[in-house]
Amino acid sequence: MDTFGILGFPLGHSFSKKYFTDKFTEENIDASFLNFELPNIKDFPAIMKQHSDLKGLCVTIPYKQDIIQFLDEIDPLAKRIGAVNSVQIIRENEKVKLVGYNTDIHGFTESLRIFLDAEKPKALILGTGGVSKAVATGLEEMGIEYQFVSRTASHKCINYDMLSRELMGNYHLLVNCTPLGTFPKNDTCPDIPYELLTEDHFLYDVVYNPAETLFMKKGAEQGAKTHNGLKMLHLQAERNWEIWNQ
């Protein structure tokens, strides 16, 4: 039986195991999907040794960049983004090759097109982790101007205290790429001035558990349009499946 899985820490919020387990059942696929909840990425080689039937991995927070050190090859797009969320495991003649891809960009751009319905507002990317890199590249591909926002300002990003009325009036798409609001910490959200949001704003949260995050709820209260990351998850999961079996 082929085995697939997801690598991250923690994984209590993840829907990936259910998604693929349901897929295997519905499509009569003889395979299993495991959660590899590793407190330390240094334990990854042990996973590879213990599971000789492992064919593919999803990679999530906080290892989308750390996993790269273990790869034999990296897809050009993933290399450009600087983050990997999918690993294809190729076994030939007792040799194992790990190839990294980024399917977050596919899931994000395709779901965002549906959400925006042809509009192209300037975007604020909240957070600077692995998924934010895919989001930035996706926005570039769509011709959407963006600005990174983080807790600490730097040469490439502003901090939350710099989100003025003028700036919020110019940037109408806000993409939450932080884990804030993810189950079980449902009562957390990015520290933006929600009172400055209007019905002209779009709030996209890559978080999908819960279905409505506090970020989305507070935006909706101001009349903003909101969207969670579930469609993104489904789209990137199907792209992962194609990669693992190509």
Backbone torsions as a table, in degrees:
resi	resn	phi	psi	omega
1	MET	NA	131.9	176.5
2	ASP	-73.5	147.0	179.2
3	THR	-123.1	139.9	175.7
4	PHE	-130.8	169.5	-178.7
5	GLY	-170.7	-177.8	177.1
6	ILE	-128.4	137.2	-178.4
7	LEU	-112.8	126.4	178.4
8	GLY	177.7	-176.8	177.0
9	PHE	-164.4	121.6	-5.5
10	PRO	-82.1	177.3	-178.8
11	LEU	-126.3	9.5	-178.5
12	GLY	-61.6	-23.9	-178.2
13	HIS	-88.0	-14.4	-168.0
14	SER	-74.5	137.4	176.0
15	PHE	-99.3	-0.4	-172.9
16	SER	-60.8	-43.9	-178.9
17	LYS	-60.2	-45.1	179.0
18	LYS	-64.8	-42.2	-178.1
19	TYR	-58.8	-49.7	-176.7
20	PHE	-75.2	-35.5	177.2
21	THR	-61.9	-43.0	176.6
22	ASP	-63.8	-40.1	179.5
23	LYS	-62.1	-45.0	-179.4
24	PHE	-62.2	-39.9	179.9
25	THR	-67.9	-48.6	-176.9
26	GLU	-65.6	-34.4	-176.3
27	GLU	-102.0	9.2	177.7
28	ASN	54.3	48.4	179.4
29	ILE	-98.5	128.1	-179.2
30	ASP	-83.7	83.4	-177.3
31	ALA	-155.8	164.1	176.9
32	SER	-130.8	158.1	-179.6
33	PHE	-129.5	127.8	-175.0
34	LEU	-119.5	149.9	171.2
35	ASN	-91.7	123.6	175.5
36	PHE	-110.0	88.6	-176.7
37	GLU	-90.1	96.4	-174.5
38	LEU	-106.9	120.8	175.7
39	PRO	-67.0	-21.7	-178.2
40	ASN	-139.3	128.4	-178.0
41	ILE	-64.4	-18.9	178.9
42	LYS	-64.4	-17.1	178.7
43	ASP	-83.6	-1.4	-177.6
44	PHE	-60.1	-44.3	178.9
45	PRO	-56.4	-32.7	178.7
46	ALA	-65.2	-35.9	176.9
47	ILE	-62.1	-43.4	-179.8
48	MET	-63.1	-37.9	179.8
49	LYS	-70.9	-36.8	-176.5
50	GLN	-76.4	-22.2	-174.4
51	HIS	-125.1	84.4	-177.4
52	SER	-73.2	-9.2	179.2
53	ASP	-102.2	9.3	-178.5
54	LEU	-73.1	126.8	-176.3
55	LYS	-113.3	-20.9	-178.1
56	GLY	-165.1	152.2	-178.2
57	LEU	-136.1	137.0	161.6
58	CYS	-83.7	147.1	176.8
59	VAL	-126.4	127.9	-179.0
60	THR	-127.9	-172.8	-178.3
61	ILE	-52.3	132.7	6.5
62	PRO	-108.9	28.6	-166.7
63	TYR	-109.8	13.8	-176.6
64	LYS	-67.1	-22.0	175.8
65	GLN	-103.1	-37.1	-178.3
66	ASP	-65.1	-27.9	-177.4
67	ILE	-67.9	-22.0	-173.9
68	ILE	-59.1	-33.4	-178.0
69	GLN	-63.1	-19.7	-177.2
70	PHE	-97.3	-2.6	-174.0
71	LEU	-87.6	149.0	175.1
72	ASP	-89.1	-32.0	178.2
73	GLU	-142.0	156.7	175.4
74	ILE	-137.9	131.3	179.0
75	ASP	-58.6	142.4	-178.1
76	PRO	-53.8	-38.8	179.6
77	LEU	-67.1	-43.0	177.9
78	ALA	-63.8	-36.3	178.8
79	LYS	-66.0	-41.1	177.9
80	ARG	-63.1	-41.9	-180.0
81	ILE	-70.4	-38.5	-178.1
82	GLY	86.8	20.2	179.7
83	ALA	-151.9	144.6	-178.6
84	VAL	-123.0	131.7	175.7
85	ASN	-123.3	4.4	179.0
86	SER	-144.7	131.5	-179.7
87	VAL	-123.9	122.7	174.2
88	GLN	-92.0	131.4	-178.7
89	ILE	-110.9	112.8	-176.8
90	ILE	-106.9	124.5	-179.9
91	ARG	-116.8	117.7	179.5
92	GLU	-142.7	127.9	177.4
93	ASN	51.3	47.2	178.0
94	GLU	65.3	11.8	175.8
95	LYS	-107.9	146.6	-178.5
96	VAL	-119.1	129.9	177.5
97	LYS	-122.7	130.6	179.2
98	LEU	-107.1	123.5	-178.8
99	VAL	-119.5	127.0	-176.4
100	GLY	-98.8	141.1	178.4
101	TYR	-134.0	164.7	171.3
102	ASN	-123.4	110.7	178.2
103	THR	-103.7	-3.9	175.3
104	ASP	-58.6	-39.4	-177.1
105	ILE	-62.6	-39.1	178.0
106	HIS	-65.5	-48.4	179.9
107	GLY	-61.4	-41.0	-178.2
108	PHE	-68.6	-52.5	-174.6
109	THR	-64.2	-41.6	-178.6
110	GLU	-67.2	-40.3	178.8
111	SER	-73.0	-32.6	179.8
112	LEU	-68.5	-38.3	178.7
113	ARG	-57.8	-41.7	178.7
114	ILE	-64.9	-42.1	-177.2
115	PHE	-66.1	-44.5	-175.4
116	LEU	-79.9	-24.2	179.4
117	ASP	53.1	54.8	173.8
118	ALA	81.2	-9.6	176.3
119	GLU	-74.7	151.9	-180.0
120	LYS	-133.7	69.3	179.6
121	PRO	-75.1	154.9	172.6
122	LYS	-62.9	148.6	-172.6
123	ALA	-121.9	145.7	168.5
124	LEU	-107.3	122.9	177.3
125	ILE	-97.9	113.9	-178.1
126	LEU	-89.7	112.0	-177.6
127	GLY	108.2	156.9	-177.3
128	THR	-131.9	22.4	179.3
129	GLY	-80.7	-164.7	-174.9
130	GLY	-58.5	-44.6	-177.2
131	VAL	-69.8	-29.8	179.7
132	SER	-64.7	-30.1	179.1
133	LYS	-68.2	-39.7	176.7
134	ALA	-67.8	-40.5	178.7
135	VAL	-61.6	-44.8	179.6
136	ALA	-61.1	-44.5	179.4
137	THR	-64.8	-39.6	177.5
138	GLY	-62.1	-42.9	178.6
139	LEU	-64.2	-38.9	176.1
140	GLU	-59.8	-44.5	179.9
141	GLU	-62.2	-30.5	-178.7
142	MET	-90.5	-1.8	179.1
143	GLY	74.1	30.0	-179.2
144	ILE	-105.8	125.7	178.4
145	GLU	-72.0	142.2	-177.8
146	TYR	-142.7	163.3	177.1
147	GLN	-138.0	129.2	175.7
148	PHE	-76.4	143.9	174.9
149	VAL	-129.1	131.4	179.8
150	SER	-142.6	174.6	179.3
151	ARG	-67.2	-28.7	-179.3
152	THR	-119.8	128.1	179.6
153	ALA	-73.5	148.9	176.9
154	SER	-149.0	-172.4	-178.6
155	HIS	-65.7	-20.7	-177.4
156	LYS	-112.7	-3.6	179.7
157	CYS	-147.3	155.8	175.8
158	ILE	-99.5	168.1	175.8
159	ASN	-103.7	171.7	-174.1
160	TYR	-63.4	-28.6	179.8
161	ASP	-68.5	-15.1	-177.5
162	MET	-92.2	4.0	179.8
163	LEU	-80.8	83.1	-176.4
164	SER	-82.2	171.3	177.2
165	ARG	-61.1	-41.3	179.8
166	GLU	-63.6	-45.5	-178.8
167	LEU	-65.7	-44.3	179.3
168	MET	-64.4	-24.8	177.6
169	GLY	-78.1	-18.9	-179.6
170	ASN	-97.8	-23.9	-178.8
171	TYR	-112.2	109.7	-172.8
172	HIS	-103.4	-7.3	174.9
173	LEU	-110.3	122.9	177.6
174	LEU	-118.2	123.1	-178.5
175	VAL	-113.6	114.7	178.7
176	ASN	-83.2	109.9	178.1
177	CYS	-108.2	12.3	176.2
178	THR	-92.5	164.0	175.3
179	PRO	-81.9	1.8	-178.2
180	LEU	-59.9	129.2	-179.8
181	GLY	98.1	-8.7	-179.9
182	THR	-71.7	139.2	175.3
183	PHE	-53.7	135.0	7.5
184	PRO	-93.3	6.2	-178.5
185	LYS	-91.6	58.5	-175.6
186	ASN	-65.1	-19.4	-173.9
187	ASP	-91.7	15.4	179.3
188	THR	-112.4	155.8	178.4
189	CYS	-163.2	159.9	177.1
190	PRO	-59.5	146.4	-174.5
191	ASP	-88.2	69.5	177.9
192	ILE	-105.3	161.4	178.2
193	PRO	-79.3	85.0	-175.9
194	TYR	-59.8	-26.8	-179.0
195	GLU	-66.2	-15.6	179.5
196	LEU	-91.6	-2.1	178.5
197	LEU	-76.2	150.4	179.8
198	THR	-136.1	-178.4	177.6
199	GLU	-68.8	-9.6	177.3
200	ASP	-86.8	-3.7	-177.6
201	HIS	-94.4	149.3	175.4
202	PHE	-118.5	124.4	177.8
203	LEU	-112.1	113.8	179.4
204	TYR	-110.1	122.1	179.1
205	ASP	-111.5	122.8	178.2
206	VAL	-70.4	-15.4	175.5
207	VAL	-70.2	139.9	179.7
208	TYR	-125.3	-4.2	177.6
209	ASN	-133.4	104.5	11.8
210	PRO	-77.9	168.1	-178.7
211	ALA	-64.0	-35.9	173.8
212	GLU	-119.8	109.3	179.0
213	THR	-79.7	167.6	177.2
214	LEU	-62.6	-36.0	175.3
215	PHE	-55.7	-48.5	179.8
216	MET	-67.9	-42.9	-177.9
217	LYS	-61.6	-45.9	-178.8
218	LYS	-68.3	-30.8	175.9
219	GLY	-70.0	-43.8	-179.5
220	ALA	-62.0	-34.1	179.0
221	GLU	-63.7	-22.8	177.8
222	GLN	-95.5	2.2	179.4
223	GLY	93.9	0.7	-179.3
224	ALA	-71.8	151.9	175.2
225	LYS	-83.8	141.1	-174.7
226	THR	-130.1	156.3	-178.0
227	HIS	-154.5	134.9	177.5
228	ASN	-98.7	-179.1	-172.8
229	GLY	-92.2	12.6	-176.2
230	LEU	-66.6	-43.4	178.3
231	LYS	-63.8	-37.6	176.5
232	MET	-60.6	-44.1	178.3
233	LEU	-59.1	-47.6	-177.7
234	HIS	-63.7	-42.3	-178.8
235	LEU	-66.5	-43.9	-179.9
236	GLN	-71.6	-31.1	178.3
237	ALA	-64.3	-42.6	179.2
238	GLU	-68.1	-35.0	175.3
239	ARG	-67.3	-38.3	175.3
240	ASN	-57.4	-46.2	-177.7
241	TRP	-60.0	-40.9	177.0
242	GLU	-61.7	-43.9	-178.7
243	ILE	-65.7	-45.3	-178.0
244	TRP	-62.8	-27.2	-174.8
245	ASN	-109.0	8.6	-179.8
246	GLN	-78.8	NA	NA
